[in-house]
Amino acid sequence: MPLRPALLLIALFITADASANLRAPRVVPALPSTAPRTESTALEVQHESLMFHCGPDECAVRAVYAVRASAAERVELRFVVPVPAQVTARFGNAAGTLTLVEKQALVTELSGNVQLDFFGKPAPPVYEATVVGDVAVGFNELSFEYQQPLGAKETNYGYFRGEGDMVQSFEYGLWPLREWKRAQNFALDFTATLTRPAPSLWQRWFGSVREMACGFDDGAQLPPPLPVRRTQRADELWLQATVLLPTIPATVRCRIGDDLDD
């Protein structure tokens, strides 16, 4: 009986000491990029192919739009990029004229569609890419390519666990497509690839496996989970989904880390 107060005091001391030494998670803040928006009334988007090819620290983004124009015109497309990246824009076989400017006011629009958390730090710079090019009457293909850095946040860390796992992520805003005139059979083909060798059976049982998980989000209105096809091709993991969209979700987000839960 006399030992119980002492044991309780020791337990309280350990708990207080652990709480005092619990640090904040390590983070790498990152902003999303977005689909383009346009004020043209002559364009109807029929299909989009959205592709992310991810390496250790960034993803190569390629977005290809099949559009039909009711009139020949010079169009202007604007979209968000998270860093002053080199953007390659093409209107058919011709290069578009690109302007890239920092536009911090875009953070307000982003935060209305994406859950942003800079962990007490100032919002990182955000950039708007403006691309101008010519479209002909009828079918046109527009494409945009650039590099997008991966964000990251530490998980599974603590006083007794030491350093945790860094789970990387990237996000792409789809909501600007809501402003486009869309064909009735509009579809989006999504592909994300991750460079990683095929894990061995030993690695799956006794080690850790680097994985990628992706999902579409619409804020409070979560759409039904999409069937995602997972295949290993040589040294790459492929995730693919065909999205038939009666409405456009706000974002698509992918996480990359060891032994992820879907």
Secondary structure, DSSP 8 states (H G I E B T S, - for coil): -THHHHHHHHHHHHHHHHHHT-----EE----EE--EE--SSEEEEEEEEEEEE-SSEEEEEEEEEEEESS-EEEEEEEEESS----EEEETTEE-EEEEEE-TTHHHHHHTTS----TTS-----EEEEEEEEE-SEEEEEEEEEEEE-EEEEES-BTTTBS-EEEEEEEEE-GGGGGSEEEEEEEEEEEEEEE-----HHHHHHS--EEEEEEEE-TTS-------EEEEETTEEEEEEEEE-SS--SEEEEEEEET---
